């Protein structure tokens, strides 16, 4: 079983990496980019019987800093 976790900074939290990417894209001639938010994707290979609740606990305890980040979980 696989799970994919998407972690992004919450709205209102400054994203210096995203701003650096936006600036670099502008310098490369991509003038239409008005904002960039950068996040991360974590793919987990799980043993049979693992649940979405298990993955959410992993996110709460380690994979996401829930003070400044939000996350979504996809189970496959």
C-alpha positions in Angstrom: 0.0 0.0 0.0 1.2 3.5 -0.8 0.5 6.9 0.7 1.4 10.3 -0.7 1.5 13.3 1.6 1.5 16.8 0.3 2.9 19.4 2.7 2.6 23.1 2.1 3.1 26.2 4.2 -0.1 27.6 5.5 -1.6 30.7 3.9 0.0 33.8 5.5 3.3 32.1 6.3 6.1 33.7 4.3 7.7 31.4 1.7 11.2 32.6 1.0 11.9 29.6 -1.3 8.8 30.2 -3.3 9.7 33.9 -3.6 13.2 33.0 -4.8 11.7 30.7 -7.5 9.3 33.4 -8.6 12.1 35.9 -8.9 14.3 33.4 -10.8 11.5 32.6 -13.2 11.0 36.4 -13.8 14.8 36.7 -14.5 14.5 33.9 -17.1 11.7 35.8 -18.9 8.7 34.1 -17.4 7.0 37.4 -16.5 3.5 36.0 -16.0 4.3 34.3 -12.7 2.8 36.4 -9.9 3.4 34.0 -7.0 5.0 30.7 -6.1 4.4 28.5 -3.0 6.8 25.7 -2.6 6.0 22.5 -0.7 7.1 18.9 -0.5 5.7 15.5 -1.4 6.4 12.5 0.7 5.7 9.0 -0.6 5.4 6.2 1.9 5.4 2.4 1.2 3.2 1.0 3.9 2.5 -2.5 5.2 -0.9 -4.0 4.6 -3.4 -2.8 7.1 -2.0 0.7 7.5 -4.8 3.3 7.5 -5.1 6.9 6.6 -5.4 7.6 10.3 -1.9 6.1 10.8 -0.4 8.3 8.1 -2.1 11.4 9.6 -0.5 10.5 13.0 2.9 10.4 11.2 2.2 13.8 9.8 1.2 15.3 13.1 4.2 13.8 14.9 7.0 14.1 12.3 6.3 14.8 8.6 4.7 18.2 8.9 5.2 21.2 11.2 1.5 21.7 11.9 2.1 25.2 13.4 3.1 26.6 10.0 2.3 23.8 7.5 -0.8 22.0 6.3 -0.9 18.6 4.7 -3.2 16.3 2.7 -3.0 12.5 2.5 -3.7 10.3 -0.6 -4.0 6.6 -0.1 -3.5 4.2 -3.0 
